Amino acid sequence: MRSSGRAGPGRDGMGWSIAWLPDGRLLVSGEEMTRVELDGSAVRHSPQGGNELVVTPAGHVYVNGADFDFLGGGAPEPGWIRLVGPDGTARDVAGDIEFPNGMVVTPDGSTLVVAESFAGRLSAFDIGADGSLSGRRTWAEGLGPDGICVDADGGIWCQTADTHAHTGTGPAGAAVRVLDGGEITHRVETELPCFSCALGGPEGRHLFLLCNEFDGIDQLESVLARRSARIYVTEVPE
């Protein structure tokens, strides 16, 4: 596993996510949803703010979030998933999510999976023709999911709970590939806690892992100020 990169400017705040529309334009989450046009200009796509974004092959746009102050130490409130329409309006399509984080859509466009970080599980929903979600079920549990990704065969990469931040022992970070039903087929360990992952490179065989130091929720600002995050890359075995 190796890491490299260079520093550059970013947006303020936490909880930003990106997703591409079918026509190649980019969506960015935050206090509101921004759309980056093909010429590089940015416009307001929707007033709906949120954390993670995902777009289906059919063009349905989903955003998730939770209505409490994560950094302020307030009591957790159930999170939600909302469908954002072409006109920018949003409607709830799922609720009672225990801190929603990463979301993916399976390659066939039939299923949305969300990481419930506080519950330590991945939850799956059937996607209706109108973008509605139904048939909620557990994809896998006993994890420590944050940012997740899905491969061409429908396997989901996510973080595990058997790491030092969760148990006080074990590796600093680890990510696994898990199938619907909970079977784990691959595992990668990292020297820093892992918070998100993505697949890319030739034939999608390279796994990119976003990692950073973690000293507890109350120390997030000091960790961010150190700019200690790293992206590791490894080739996924056949």
RODREN-231059 format. One line per 2 residues: number of its first residue (from 1); their letters; for each residue y, z, x of N, C-alpha, C. Coordinates in pm, whole numbers, m for minus. Example, Ala and Ser with C-alpha at 12.3 -4.5 7.8 and 13.67 -1.06 7.14 Angstrom:
2
1 = as = m569:780:1319:m450:780:1230:m330:780:1320; m225:708:1285:m106:714:1367:3:787:1290
END
This chain:
238
1 = mr = m119:0:85:0:0:0:123:0:88; 227:m74:50:346:m83:132:470:m75:43
3 = ss = 581:m39:105:707:m32:30:818:m93:112; 915:m153:44:1032:m209:111:1138:m235:5
5 = gr = 1258:m270:48:1361:m301:m50:1499:m276:7; 1599:m299:m74:1737:m275:m32:1813:m218:m150
7 = ag = 1915:m139:m119:1993:m73:m222:2090:m171:m286; 2123:m146:m412:2221:m227:m482:2278:m150:m599
9 = pg = 2386:m197:m658:2449:m124:m769:2362:m125:m893; 2372:m21:m973:2297:m12:m1097:2387:39:m1208
11 = rd = 2329:54:m1327:2405:105:m1440:2396:256:m1443; 2498:321:m1499:2498:466:m1511:2397:510:m1618
13 = gm = 2352:636:m1606:2268:694:m1709:2120:673:m1682; 2037:733:m1769:1893:722:m1757:1835:660:m1885
15 = gw = 1710:619:m1877:1642:567:m1995:1662:419:m2018; 1709:345:m1918:1731:202:m1935:1600:127:m1922
17 = si = 1585:23:m2001:1465:m61:m1998:1507:m205:m2019; 1422:m299:m1975:1451:m441:m1992:1332:m511:m2056
19 = aw = 1359:m620:m2127:1254:m702:m2187:1312:m841:m2209; 1226:m942:m2203:1271:m1079:m2218:1239:m1135:m2356
21 = lp = 1337:m1202:m2417:1313:m1275:m2539:1231:m1400:m2509; 1164:m1458:m2610:1084:m1578:m2584:1161:m1694:m2522
23 = dg = 1294:m1701:m2544:1373:m1811:m2488:1424:m1782:m2347; 1383:m1669:m2287:1420:m1638:m2151:1541:m1549:m2134
25 = rl = 1611:m1517:m2243:1724:m1426:m2232:1673:m1282:m2217; 1753:m1199:m2149:1713:m1063:m2113:1782:m962:m2204
27 = lv = 1705:m863:m2251:1760:m750:m2325:1758:m626:m2237; 1863:m544:m2250:1875:m420:m2174:1907:m307:m2271
29 = sg = 1830:m198:m2263:1854:m85:m2353:1960:8:m2295; 1992:113:m2369:2091:211:m2327:2160:266:m2449
31 = ee = 2290:297:m2439:2364:347:m2554:2371:242:m2665; 2364:114:m2627:2346:5:m2720:2262:m102:m2649
33 = mt = 2219:m202:m2722:2134:m304:m2664:2220:m424:m2622; 2207:m462:m2495:2283:m573:m2439:2190:m692:m2417
35 = rv = 2242:m813:m2439:2167:m935:m2414:2234:m1014:m2302; 2157:m1052:m2203:2208:m1132:m2092:2173:m1278:m2119
37 = el = 2276:m1360:m2134:2256:m1501:m2166:2205:m1577:m2043; 2160:m1699:m2064:2103:m1779:m1955:2206:m1813:m1849
39 = dg = 2337:m1810:m1884:2441:m1836:m1785:2483:m1709:m1711; 2418:m1596:m1742:2447:m1470:m1675:2547:m1382:m1746
41 = sa = 2610:m1430:m1850:2706:m1348:m1924:2630:m1248:m2012; 2692:m1134:m2037:2631:m1028:m2117:2706:m1010:m2248
43 = vr = 2633:m996:m2357:2692:m975:m2489:2618:m861:m2559; 2683:m805:m2658:2620:m700:m2737:2517:m763:m2829
45 = hs = 2392:m716:m2820:2285:m767:m2905:2269:m681:m3030; 2284:m548:m3011:2268:m456:m3123:2334:m324:m3089
47 = pq = 2392:m255:m3189:2445:m121:m3163:2335:m17:m3146; 2210:m54:m3174:2099:39:m3164:2071:74:m3018
49 = gg = 2089:200:m2983:2055:247:m2850:1910:292:m2845; 1864:325:m2725:1728:373:m2713:1680:374:m2570
51 = ne = 1552:402:m2556:1491:418:m2425:1418:292:m2384; 1293:276:m2426:1211:163:m2383:1218:47:m2483
53 = lv = 1206:m74:m2430:1210:m197:m2508:1081:m275:m2490; 1043:m351:m2593:935:m449:m2579:960:m560:m2680
55 = vt = 921:m682:m2645:936:m798:m2732:800:m864:m2749; 764:m899:m2872:637:m964:m2897:648:m1115:m2873
57 = pa = 534:m1185:m2859:539:m1330:m2846:608:m1398:m2963; 604:m1334:m3082:669:m1389:m3199:819:m1361:m3202
59 = gh = 868:m1279:m3108:1011:m1251:m3101:1054:m1121:m3165; 961:m1039:m3215:997:m908:m3269:1043:m817:m3155
61 = vy = 1155:m749:m3175:1212:m661:m3074:1196:m517:m3119; 1133:m434:m3035:1115:m293:m3066:1185:m210:m2959
63 = vn = 1244:m98:m3003:1305:m2:m2912:1260:136:m2956; 1241:227:m2861:1203:363:m2900:1304:463:m2846
65 = ga = 1295:586:m2894:1385:690:m2850:1354:820:m2919; 1429:925:m2885:1414:1058:m2945:1552:1120:m2956
67 = df = 1578:1185:m3067:1712:1236:m3095:1730:1381:m3052; 1715:1404:m2920:1748:1535:m2866:1791:1517:m2721
69 = df = 1856:1620:m2667:1910:1615:m2532:1801:1655:m2433; 1736:1555:m2374:1625:1580:m2283:1669:1663:m2163
71 = lg = 1783:1628:m2103:1830:1698:m1985:1897:1830:m2019; 1946:1844:m2143:2016:1965:m2180:1927:2081:m2220
73 = gg = 1797:2057:m2225:1704:2164:m2256:1692:2198:m2403; 1737:2110:m2491:1724:2136:m2634:1580:2126:m2680
75 = ap = 1554:2181:m2798:1418:2176:m2853:1379:2032:m2881; 1258:1991:m2841:1215:1852:m2863:1213:1815:m3011
77 = ep = 1259:1696:m3041:1253:1641:m3176:1156:1523:m3176; 1088:1497:m3289:998:1381:m3294:1072:1252:m3264
79 = gw = 1008:1165:m3189:1068:1038:m3154:1034:930:m3254; 1086:810:m3229:1073:700:m3325:1058:567:m3252
81 = ir = 1014:466:m3327:1016:326:m3284:1090:249:m3391; 1184:163:m3351:1262:84:m3447:1249:m64:m3416
83 = lv = 1249:m142:m3521:1247:m288:m3512:1390:m338:m3523; 1435:m414:m3425:1571:m467:m3424:1568:m612:m3470
85 = gp = 1641:m641:m3577:1643:m775:m3634:1736:m869:m3560; 1729:m998:m3589:1816:m1097:m3524:1965:m1068:m3544
87 = dg = 2000:m1000:m3654:2141:m969:m3679:2184:m838:m3614; 2093:m773:m3537:2127:m650:m3467:2098:m523:m3544
89 = ta = 2065:m534:m3672:2032:m414:m3749:1893:m364:m3710; 1870:m234:m3731:1743:m174:m3693:1686:m92:m3807
91 = rd = 1552:m88:m3815:1486:m5:m3915:1366:65:m3851; 1339:187:m3896:1226:263:m3844:1094:197:m3884
93 = va = 1003:183:m3786:869:132:m3816:762:231:m3773; 798:337:m3702:704:444:m3666:784:568:m3631
95 = gd = 727:684:m3660:792:811:m3631:692:912:m3579; 738:1036:m3561:653:1145:m3513:590:1110:m3378
97 = ie = 668:1047:m3290:622:1012:m3157:663:1125:m3061; 567:1179:m2985:593:1292:m2898:650:1245:m2764
99 = fp = 780:1224:m2763:861:1169:m2657:811:1031:m2617; 857:927:m2686:815:791:m2655:871:742:m2523
101 = ng = 785:679:m2445:827:621:m2318:783:475:m2315; 706:434:m2216:671:294:m2203:607:235:m2327
103 = mv = 633:107:m2354:569:33:m2463:524:m102:m2412; 410:m146:m2464:361:m281:m2433:305:m343:m2560
105 = vt = 293:m475:m2558:226:m550:m2664:109:m622:m2600; m8:m616:m2662:m126:m681:m2607:m104:m832:m2600
107 = pd = m174:m900:m2508:m149:m1043:m2486:m159:m1130:m2611; m243:m1091:m2708:m255:m1172:m2829:m148:m1141:m2932
109 = gs = m57:m1046:m2900:54:m1013:m2989:17:m930:m3109; m105:m878:m3115:m151:m809:m3236:m127:m659:m3235
111 = tl = m108:m600:m3118:m106:m454:m3107:8:m407:m3019; 81:m305:m3065:182:m238:m2985:124:m104:m2939
113 = vv = 141:m72:m2812:96:56:m2757:215:129:m2697; 231:257:m2731:342:337:m2682:288:457:m2606
115 = ae = 356:492:m2496:323:611:m2420:391:732:m2484; 312:831:m2526:365:957:m2578:355:1059:m2465
117 = sf = 463:1075:m2390:458:1156:m2269:427:1303:m2297; 488:1362:m2399:466:1503:m2427:325:1529:m2478
119 = ag = 260:1429:m2536:124:1445:m2589:18:1404:m2488; 57:1337:m2380:m39:1291:m2281:m133:1185:m2333
121 = rl = m80:1094:m2416:m168:992:m2473:m95:859:m2490; m176:755:m2509:m128:624:m2550:m168:605:m2695
123 = sa = m73:565:m2779:m100:542:m2921:m78:395:m2954; m167:340:m3036:m165:197:m3068:m133:176:m3216
125 = fd = m66:63:m3245:m32:24:m3382:m65:m124:m3399; m109:m161:m3520:m123:m302:m3555:15:m357:m3591
127 = ig = 46:m478:m3545:175:m542:m3571:160:m639:m3687; 239:m618:m3793:236:m707:m3908:320:m831:m3886
129 = ad = 303:m930:m3973:377:m1056:m3961:528:m1034:m3970; 570:m930:m4044:712:m900:m4058:762:m800:m3954
131 = gs = 675:m765:m3857:713:m670:m3754:681:m526:m3786; 629:m498:m3906:594:m362:m3942:476:m314:m3857
133 = ls = 465:m182:m3840:356:m122:m3765:268:m40:m3857; 137:m49:m3838:42:24:m3922:m83:54:m3841
135 = gr = m177:125:m3902:m306:151:m3839:m296:232:m3711; m212:334:m3711:m194:414:m3589:m326:476:m3543
137 = rt = m349:469:m3412:m472:526:m3355:m447:560:m3209; m537:639:m3151:m527:676:m3010:m597:571:m2925
139 = wa = m524:515:m2830:m581:420:m2734:m653:497:m2622; m586:601:m2570:m643:686:m2465:m563:816:m2461
141 = eg = m627:923:m2418:m557:1051:m2408:m598:1122:m2280; m535:1239:m2255:m559:1311:m2131:m488:1248:m2013
143 = lg = m375:1182:m2038:m300:1111:m1936:m164:1178:m1915; m82:1117:m1830:56:1161:m1812:148:1042:m1822
145 = pd = 143:969:m1933:205:835:m1938:357:838:m1941; 414:743:m1866:558:719:m1866:575:568:m1883
147 = gi = 630:496:m1784:638:352:m1793:502:288:m1775; 465:196:m1862:331:138:m1860:340:m15:m1858
149 = cv = 227:m81:m1828:221:m226:m1834:81:m268:m1877; 69:m392:m1923:m59:m443:m1971:m93:m572:m1898
151 = da = m223:m591:m1868:m264:m713:m1799:m315:m818:m1897; m351:m934:m1845:m391:m1046:m1930:m519:m1019:m2007
153 = dg = m599:m922:m1961:m724:m888:m2030:m709:m770:m2125; m586:m720:m2141:m562:m611:m2234:m580:m473:m2177
155 = gi = m600:m459:m2046:m605:m328:m1984:m465:m276:m1958; m444:m146:m1980:m312:m85:m1963:m311:3:m1839
157 = wc = m210:m17:m1756:m187:69:m1641:m88:179:m1681; m123:304:m1650:m33:416:m1680:m61:530:m1582
159 = qt = 23:631:m1587:12:744:m1496:m93:843:m1548; m150:920:m1455:m250:1019:m1490:m189:1158:m1495
161 = ad = m265:1255:m1545:m219:1394:m1552:m279:1481:m1443; m371:1426:m1364:m436:1507:m1258:m361:1494:m1126
163 = th = m229:1509:m1134:m143:1499:m1016:m72:1632:m992; m7:1643:m876:52:1770:m836:156:1820:m934
165 = ah = 235:1729:m991:341:1772:m1084:284:1835:m1209; 164:1793:m1249:103:1846:m1372:14:1967:m1346
167 = tg = m57:1967:m1235:m160:2069:m1211:m133:2160:m1092; m39:2121:m1004:m16:2196:m882:m110:2158:m769
169 = tg = m204:2070:m798:m298:2021:m697:m312:1870:m713; m391:1809:m625:m417:1667:m637:m310:1583:m571
171 = pa = m319:1451:m585:m222:1361:m521:m84:1375:m585; 18:1332:m512:154:1336:m567:166:1246:m688
173 = ga = 106:1128:m680:112:1034:m791:m16:955:m802; m44:907:m923:m162:823:m945:m143:745:m1074
175 = av = m194:623:m1072:m193:538:m1191:m333:483:m1212; m370:465:m1338:m503:414:m1370:m491:297:m1467
177 = rv = m595:214:m1469:m608:109:m1569:m705:160:m1674; m661:164:m1800:m742:222:m1907:m757:122:m2021
179 = ld = m878:112:m2075:m907:22:m2185:m893:94:m2318; m887:17:m2427:m882:73:m2562:m1006:159:m2583
181 = gg = m985:289:m2610:m1095:382:m2623:m1101:483:m2510; m1027:456:m2401:m1015:556:m2295:m1091:530:m2167
183 = ei = m1169:422:m2158:m1244:395:m2035:m1148:357:m1922; m1161:426:m1807:m1079:399:m1690:m1157:309:m1595
185 = th = m1096:196:m1555:m1165:99:m1470:m1111:95:m1327; m984:133:m1306:m923:128:m1173:m832:250:m1156
187 = rv = m808:288:m1031:m720:400:m1000:m650:372:m867; m520:401:m862:m439:389:m741:m360:517:m723
189 = et = m362:576:m604:m287:697:m575:m167:664:m487; m59:742:m504:65:717:m431:113:845:m364
191 = el = 196:830:m260:243:946:m185:365:1011:m248; 420:952:m354:526:1012:m435:483:1005:m581
193 = pc = 536:1094:m667:506:1083:m809:540:945:m864; 455:893:m951:471:759:m1007:527:768:m1148
195 = fs = 631:690:m1177:697:697:m1307:690:567:m1388; 659:456:m1324:652:331:m1398:574:230:m1316
197 = ca = 525:125:m1384:445:25:m1315:464:m111:m1381; 438:m217:m1304:449:m353:m1355:351:m441:m1278
199 = lg = 306:m547:m1342:217:m643:m1280:292:m772:m1252; 257:m839:m1142:322:m964:m1109:254:m1030:m992
201 = gp = 324:m1125:m931:267:m1195:m818:167:m1301:m863; 101:m1367:m768:5:m1472:m802:m105:m1421:m896
203 = eg = m118:m1488:m1009:m220:m1455:m1110:m207:m1312:m1161; m90:m1251:m1144:m68:m1115:m1193:m155:m1011:m1127
205 = rh = m195:m1035:m1001:m289:m946:m934:m220:m838:m851; m88:m834:m849:m17:m733:m772:41:m628:m866
207 = lf = 16:m503:m833:66:m390:m912:182:m327:m838; 298:m319:m907:418:m260:m852:437:m122:m915
209 = ll = 454:m20:m832:461:118:m878:596:178:m839; 673:220:m939:803:283:m914:782:433:m899
211 = cn = 815:485:m783:787:625:m750:913:695:m700; 915:826:m716:1029:904:m668:986:1049:m653
213 = ef = 1067:1125:m581:1046:1269:m571:1064:1333:m708; 1002:1448:m730:1019:1520:m855:1020:1669:m826
215 = dg = 1135:1734:m853:1150:1877:m828:1169:1956:m957; 1134:1895:m1070:1154:1961:m1199:1271:1901:m1274
217 = id = 1269:1918:m1408:1373:1860:m1493:1512:1908:m1453; 1524:2037:m1415:1655:2091:m1383:1712:2039:m1251
219 = ql = 1632:1964:m1175:1678:1911:m1047:1691:1759:m1048; 1688:1697:m1166:1692:1552:m1173:1818:1493:m1111
221 = es = 1932:1554:m1136:2057:1500:m1084:2058:1499:m931; 2007:1606:m868:2005:1610:m723:1906:1508:m667
223 = vl = 1794:1486:m735:1699:1385:m690:1761:1246:m700; 1830:1219:m810:1895:1089:m826:1999:1066:m716
225 = ar = 2072:1171:m680:2176:1157:m579:2116:1124:m442; 1992:1162:m417:1928:1134:m287:1883:988:m275
227 = rs = 1878:914:m385:1834:775:m384:1702:758:m309; 1607:842:m345:1480:847:m273:1369:765:m339
229 = ar = 1400:692:m445:1297:615:m514:1242:503:m425; 1116:471:m446:1047:367:m372:966:282:m469
231 = iy = 951:154:m436:859:67:m508:745:33:m415; 625:69:m454:505:37:m377:435:m81:m445
233 = vt = 364:m160:m365:291:m272:m421:150:m272:m362; 52:m301:m444:m85:m312:m399:m153:m425:m477
235 = ev = m250:m487:m418:m324:m591:m486:m436:m529:m568; m445:m565:m695:m546:m510:m782:m680:m579:m751
237 = pe = m786:m501:m724:m915:m565:m695:m973:m635:m817; m1055:m733:m792:m1120:m806:m901:m1212:m712:m978
END
